[in-house]
Amino acid sequence: MWSSERAGRARLRPSLIAGVVALGLLAVCFAQRDRPAAQIAPPATEGLQVLLTTSELVVGQNRFAFGLLKDGKLLADARVAMRVYAIHDGDARLVAETPARYHRLEVVEQGKRVHIHPDGSRHVHGEATDVQGIYVAQVTFSRSGAWGLEILAQPGDGTVESARLSVSALAASLTPMAGTPAPRSRNLIASDVSELKQIDSSEPPDPRLHQTRIADAIAQGKPQVIVFATPRYCTSRVCGPVVDIVRTLLPTYGDRVVFIHQEIWETGSLNKFSPTVEEWNLRSEPWIFVVDGGGTVRARFEGLTTRRELEAALRLVLGPERR
C-alpha cells in the first residue's frame, strides 16, 4: 500500500518549520492522509523506510533527496533505484525508473561531524552523527497531482528491499525556481547589528557570510551562494552541516562569489520569519540558492546538500574561464 507524504505546502506556522524528525534527517514534515491502494508487485518490505529531505516537488525535473532507514539505522552506500508511477483513479502505471546516487557529506569524518570555523580551521565534534550522507535522484513529473514512488535498495550483497510512498507535484513552485529572478532582498549584514550573533546562530558566527546584501550583489553583477538556515535552532540537525558545506567553498571561490547566510527567524524572535525568508517564500529549511551575476537563480537545493552538488552548480555559473 502506498503511504502518503504531501509535497505541496500550506503556509506553516513558524513553530512547525523544522517538522518531525526521524533520526535527525527530515527537513520538514507535512500533514499526512491515506490514498487508495495501488497494486504493484512485488509488495513493499515493511522494514525499509524512506526519510524525505525534499518537501517541494513541481512539474518538470526535481532533485529528490532522501535517506533510508533499515532496522532503526540509516542505510549508507546501498545500490538504489527509484520507480515513478502515474496514479489515476487508484491505478498505478510505471512511467520511469532512475538510479539514486549516494553522496557522502564532506563535513563528516569517521562518523563525527566536522565544523568549519571562520578562520578556515576544522574542528571535529566529539559526538557521533548518524547522518553520513544522502541519496539523490533526478525525478521528472509531467503533470501536477499525485504520483507514486517505489524505492528499491540493495545494501552490499544483500537482498533487494523496497518501500513505497505517494507524493504530490505542484503546477508551479512556491519558491524561486532555476531560471527565475532572485528576490532583490536587503538582508541584514554585519554593519547593521551590534553583535554578529544577532543575525548568525552559528558557533561561532562567521563574518564572511554577512558582508553583502543580496540586492547589492545583484546590482554589482556578482554571482552568489545564499544559504538559508538556522544552525542553533534547526531541530533537523542538518542546518549546521549545510552551512559548513558552504564554508568549504570559500577558500576556492570567495574572491569571485558572494557567500551569504540568512537566518530563518527575525532577529530576536523565534515566532516570526525574517523578511528575507518571507520574500523568498520559504517554509522549510535549509535551502541553498546559486544566483548568477545577472540576478537569476541557476540552481536550488533543499535539505541536506553536499559540496559536490553545490560546486557543480557553481562551476556552471562561473563558466570554464572563471573556475
Secondary structure by P-SEA (a helix, b strand, c coil): cbbbbbccccccccccccccccccccccccbbbbcccccccccccccbbbbbccccccccccccccccccccccccccbbbbbbbbbcccbbbbcbbbbbbbbccccccccbbbbbccccbbbbbccccccccbbbbbbbbccccbbbbbbbbbccccccccccbbbbbbcccccccccccccccccccccccccccccccccccccccccccaaaaaaabbbbbbbbcccccccccaaaaaaaaaaaacccccccbbbbbbbcccccccccccaaaaaacccccbbbbbbcccccccccccccccaaaaaaaaaaaaccccc
